[in-house]
Amino acid sequence: MAKRYRYSIIKRKEAAKGKLSVGMAAASLILFAAAVLTTFGLNGRYGFIAGGICLFASLLSVYGFIMGLLSFSEEKRMHRTSTVGSLLNGVILVGWLGFFLMGV
């Protein structure tokens, strides 16, 4: 008879800092939408409000990117959210940098 192999799948939790990284990316995108809606609502006046919102959103993106990279050091965890969070925050950060450089 042929030998039967038994496989067991170990369920691992996602990295906590990876979840935080994805949350920061979502918050940055929500703040971008809030800044755009605020600017339209105020008819382009009070640009410092939208600028402050965008600056805070870009800082969230930087923090999320750092947390995403640090989450790869967590052992015995899955790193799907770490990868997604790092990539999203990196792309969002490049987008924020592009917006700021267009304004300069």
N, C-alpha and C positions, 0 to 999 in steps of 0.2 A: 504494500500500500504506500501511497504517496504521503509524505510528511505534510501535516497541516500547520500552517503558520497562523499565529494569532497576533493581531495587531491591536494596540490600544492607542487611542488618541487622547493626548493630554490637553485638557482645556486650560489655556493660559489667559490671564487677564491682560487687558491693554495697559500700556504704560500710562501712569497718571499724568506725567508731564506732557505726554503726547495728546491726551484729551484736552489739557489746558491750552496747548498750542493750537488745536483746531478751534477751540472756543475763542481764542484771541483773533484768529483769522476771521471768524464769523462776526465778532464785535467790530473789527476794523471795517469790514464791508458794510455793516449796518450804520456805522458812524459816517461812512462816505455817503450813503443814501440820505442820512439826516442832514449832512452839510449841504448837499445839493438841494434838498427840499427847503431848508432854511434860507438859502440864497434866493431861490425862486419866490418864497413866501415874503421875503423882505425886499424884493425887487432890486437886488444887487447892492443895497445899502448895508451898512454895518458888516463889512467884509471881514473884520477882525473876529467876528463870532464864527464864521465858517472856517477861517484860518486856524482858530484855536481848536475847533473840532477836528480838523484835518491833521493838525500837529499831534493831538492826542491819539488819533487813530494810527498815525505812522509810528508813534512810540509803542503803542500796543502791538503793532506788527513786528517791530524789532524785538520786543520782549517775547512774543510768541515764537519767533524764529530761534531765539536763544534757548527757550524752553524745549522746543522741538529737537534741537541738536543735543541738549543735555539728557533728554529722555532715552536716547540710544544706549546710555550707560546702565540703565536698569536691567538687571539680569532676570531671567526666567519670566519674561513678559513678551507679549506680542508687540510689534513695532509698526503696525499699519497706520495707526493714528499719528505716530511720530513722523513717518514719512509724509503723510498727507499734510499734516500741520506745517512741517518745515517747508515743503514745496509751496503750499498756498501762501504762507507768510513771506517767503522769498519773492514770489511773483508780485504780491501786493506791495511789498517794500520797494521793488523796482518801479512799480506803477506810481507810488507816492513820490519817489525820487524824481520821476519824469515830470509829474505835475509841478513839483516845486521848482525844477529847473526851467520849465516852460514859463513860470511866473517871473523868474529872475531875468 
